[in-house]
Amino acid sequence: MTGKELKEKTDVELFSMLHDLYEELFNLRIAKVSANLTNPARFKHVKKDIARVKTILNERRRVTT
């Protein structure tokens, strides 16, 4: 997802997306340990998506305070 797409979402949607991304990262870690990981590059994408969502949420928090 791009930053522009994320900025259009509400805080509730972003928190939900963040929760889903953390779950996906957890599942990737489990798959890695059990040697069932099919796409190791997905780690990088998920981590970057988490960082993007957290950045947008942090920007919004700074503006309101």
C-alpha positions as CSV (number, residue, x, y, z in Angstrom):
1,M,0.0,0.0,0.0
2,T,1.1,3.5,-0.6
3,G,1.1,6.3,1.8
4,K,-1.6,8.1,-0.2
5,E,-4.0,5.1,0.1
6,L,-3.3,4.9,3.8
7,K,-4.0,8.6,4.5
8,E,-7.5,8.1,3.0
9,K,-8.4,5.5,5.6
10,T,-9.8,6.2,9.1
11,D,-8.0,5.5,12.3
12,V,-10.1,2.5,13.1
13,E,-9.3,1.0,9.7
14,L,-5.6,1.7,10.2
15,F,-5.6,0.1,13.6
16,S,-7.4,-2.9,12.2
17,M,-4.9,-3.1,9.4
18,L,-2.0,-2.9,11.8
19,H,-3.5,-5.7,13.9
20,D,-3.8,-7.9,10.7
21,L,-0.2,-7.1,9.7
22,Y,1.1,-8.1,13.1
23,E,-0.8,-11.4,12.8
24,E,0.6,-12.0,9.4
25,L,4.1,-11.3,10.6
26,F,3.6,-13.7,13.5
27,N,2.3,-16.4,11.1
28,L,5.3,-15.8,8.8
29,R,7.7,-16.4,11.8
30,I,5.9,-19.6,12.6
31,A,6.1,-20.8,9.0
32,K,9.8,-20.0,9.0
33,V,10.4,-22.1,12.1
34,S,8.4,-25.0,10.7
35,A,10.2,-24.7,7.3
36,N,6.9,-24.0,5.5
37,L,7.8,-20.5,4.3
38,T,7.2,-20.1,0.6
39,N,8.0,-16.5,0.1
40,P,10.7,-15.1,2.5
41,A,10.6,-11.7,0.8
42,R,7.1,-11.3,2.4
43,F,8.8,-10.4,5.7
44,K,10.2,-7.2,4.2
45,H,6.9,-6.2,2.7
46,V,4.9,-6.8,5.9
47,K,7.5,-4.9,8.0
48,K,7.4,-1.9,5.6
49,D,3.6,-1.9,5.6
50,I,3.6,-1.9,9.5
51,A,6.0,1.0,9.4
52,R,3.9,2.9,6.9
53,V,0.7,2.4,9.0
54,K,2.5,3.4,12.2
55,T,3.9,6.5,10.5
56,I,0.5,7.7,9.4
57,L,-1.0,7.1,12.8
58,N,1.8,9.0,14.5
59,E,1.4,11.9,12.1
60,R,-2.3,12.1,12.9
61,R,-1.5,11.9,16.6
62,R,1.0,14.8,16.4
63,V,-1.5,17.0,14.5
64,T,-4.2,16.6,17.1
65,T,-2.0,17.3,20.1
